[in-house]
Amino acid sequence: MSSVTAPSLASPSSATPSSADQSPHTTTVITPSSAARDAEGRARTYEVRTFGCQMNVHDSERLSGSLEAAGYVSAEGAEADIVVINTCAVRENADNKLYGNLGYLASVKRKHAGMQIAVGGCLAQKDKATILAKAPWVDVVFGTHNMGSLPSLLERARHNGEAQLEILESLETFPSTLPTKRDSSYSGWVSISVGCNNTCTFCIVPALRGKEKDRRPGEILAEIQAIVDDGAIEVTLLGQNVNSYGVEFGDRLAFGKLLRAAGQIPGLERIRFTSPHPAAFTDDVIDAMADTPAVMPQLHMPLQSGSDRVLKAMRRSYRSTKFLGILERVRAQMPDAAISTDIIVGFPGETEEDFLDTMRVVEESRFATAFTFQYSIRPGTPAATMPDQVPKAVVQDRYERLIALQERISWEENRKVIGREVELLVANGEGRKDGATHRLSGRAPDSRLVHFDVPAGSNLPRPGDMVTVTVTQAAPFHLIADSLDGAPLRIRRTIAGDAWDRDQADSCGVPTPAGAGSAVSLGLPTLRVGSPAALNLSNLNQHGGATTIPIYPVDDAER
């Protein structure tokens, strides 16, 4: 089995981070736990439930990997012995979802001998002992800074017969050094930083995740390489403010260099990142996106408000003119780029004039999609005690007007894609109605969701394969590509599709056929000693174990 090394960082080329910015990669070792087996010696099962954003999803993959390294096995949809809830704390909605789930689990636990419940993440970091006071049947509470402690905390709770609370105020170990079990065989999350140095008045994240800490570029590229060696062809780089990467080691151009270096990794076809901050978004990043074919023409750029007065009250260190200028420069180099955003409606003191400024900027920005939120008070943030809180009825009215505007724009922008030929990365179960319509789904380079049909007699693509289709219809939130001539689907088989095949064979207990090999492994990647990828042993792979439950569902009347 062959492997591919990441591009060397020792070169003085300005296209890659310098060798001085590297550090040896270290892997956090999770030792087998005696609590991972019951009295009969059976491996205990686990389930991780995720409430929150992409950072939470990434963390949940690490939690799953850590549990498996300790000896637990995925419940695979059955009632689990260990239920871990990984929480978000951005909105009040998060509290309601957590305690609703815990209330239900209390009745399950009474009937399930030996069951343990753990709560971690941002809400655990914020509420600390409050969770145990409200839900004393919880066995473990841990924070954002000590995810790697979960197996030992479960063991301690079982041994001592009492709940364990461990909330660290500073980062114990960088999450990406923990073992991981990825949800997807064809795509992976890679965290490049944690924490945030900004002081947005509506946001509690800096208080919960701390100041920004950056990983060294050599570690990041080694992890990307290992993910590619494991069969993935797409990665998404994660950071609270991903484009401020490099601030900790003094290189304000580090993020653009990182994009270019990642784009040199053989086999990596698609690179995405989220979320950047407009105040730190520089032209060198735009150049790197345009010059690096693997970086997709997609950008998530949080606006929050189109009113300069509100942006100042939010402590967002940019104004609407600068924001629109960034979009103009992005589209000058990438005309087909799809740009999405976040918007908060009803921030304290927002007037009708302020709201109309937001509507104006949204109209000018032509976002492909927008994640819109009604402002809700988060205790511990400066905005929570600001005067002139906007009445709920006013917020609701503005929210509905903004939604109507953005849906019109999204539909108009999607209709421009009709007739365009696009290459899709075939997804696993993205379309809710695909079974009824006999379509499959995939993501275009700009991340638009496309549902496509498979003509009679055509081969069936696997998740992770690429298909080339022509868009025939558009809706506000998706595109449709139906065959007009019945010709067989144009499929490009990929290493990610091969990984899907082997993963399915392994999960069904079917041996992988001899000679079916490719340059990937579904287990721990087989790497040459000394290669950059060999430094990263964090991919234990693959499906099962983590369930992602968005905390802001589309139909919750707040999005």
Stockholm file with secondary structure:
# STOCKHOLM 1.0

chainA/1-559         MSSVTAPSLASPSSATPSSADQSPHTTTVITPSSAARDAEGRARTYEVRTFGCQMNVHDSERLSGSLEAAGYVSAEGAEADIVVINTCAVRENADNKLYGNLGYLASVKRKHAGMQIAVGGCLAQKDKATILAKAPWVDVVFGTHNMGSLPSLLERARHNGEAQLEILESLETFPSTLPTKRDSSYSGWVSISVGCNNTCTFCIVPALRGKEKDRRPGEILAEIQAIVDDGAIEVTLLGQNVNSYGVEFGDRLAFGKLLRAAGQIPGLERIRFTSPHPAAFTDDVIDAMADTPAVMPQLHMPLQSGSDRVLKAMRRSYRSTKFLGILERVRAQMPDAAISTDIIVGFPGETEEDFLDTMRVVEESRFATAFTFQYSIRPGTPAATMPDQVPKAVVQDRYERLIALQERISWEENRKVIGREVELLVANGEGRKDGATHRLSGRAPDSRLVHFDVPAGSNLPRPGDMVTVTVTQAAPFHLIADSLDGAPLRIRRTIAGDAWDRDQADSCGVPTPAGAGSAVSLGLPTLRVGSPAALNLSNLNQHGGATTIPIYPVDDAER
#=GR chainA/1-559 SS CCCCCCCCSCSCCTTSCCGGGCCCCCCCCCCCCGGGBCTTSCBCEEEEEEESSHHHHHHHHHHHHHHHHHTCEECTTSCCSEEEEEECCSSHHHHHHHHHHHHHHHHHHHHSTTCEEEEEEHHHHHHTTHHHHHCTTCCEEECTTCGGGHHHHHHHHHHHTSCEEECCSSCSSCGGGSCBCCSCSSEEEEECEESCCCCCTTCCHHHHHCSCEECCHHHHHHHHHHHHHTTCCEEEEECTTGGGTTTTTTCTTHHHHHHHHHTTSTTCCEEEEECCCGGGCCHHHHHHHHHCTTBCSEEECCCBCSCHHHHHHTTCSCCHHHHHHHHHHHHHHCTTCEEEEEEEESCTTCCHHHHHHHHHHHHHHTCSEEEEEECCCCTTSGGGGCSCCCCHHHHHHHHHHHHHHHHHHHHHHHHTTTTCEEEEEECSSCCTTHHHHTEEEEECTTCCEEEEECCTTCCCCCTTCEEEEECCEECSSCEEECCSSCCCCEEECCHHHHHHHHHHHHHTTCCCCTTCCCSCCSSSCCCCTTSGGGGCCCBCCCSSSEEEECSSCTTSSCC
#=GC SS_cons         CCCCCCCCSCSCCTTSCCGGGCCCCCCCCCCCCGGGBCTTSCBCEEEEEEESSHHHHHHHHHHHHHHHHHTCEECTTSCCSEEEEEECCSSHHHHHHHHHHHHHHHHHHHHSTTCEEEEEEHHHHHHTTHHHHHCTTCCEEECTTCGGGHHHHHHHHHHHTSCEEECCSSCSSCGGGSCBCCSCSSEEEEECEESCCCCCTTCCHHHHHCSCEECCHHHHHHHHHHHHHTTCCEEEEECTTGGGTTTTTTCTTHHHHHHHHHTTSTTCCEEEEECCCGGGCCHHHHHHHHHCTTBCSEEECCCBCSCHHHHHHTTCSCCHHHHHHHHHHHHHHCTTCEEEEEEEESCTTCCHHHHHHHHHHHHHHTCSEEEEEECCCCTTSGGGGCSCCCCHHHHHHHHHHHHHHHHHHHHHHHHTTTTCEEEEEECSSCCTTHHHHTEEEEECTTCCEEEEECCTTCCCCCTTCEEEEECCEECSSCEEECCSSCCCCEEECCHHHHHHHHHHHHHTTCCCCTTCCCSCCSSSCCCCTTSGGGGCCCBCCCSSSEEEECSSCTTSSCC
//
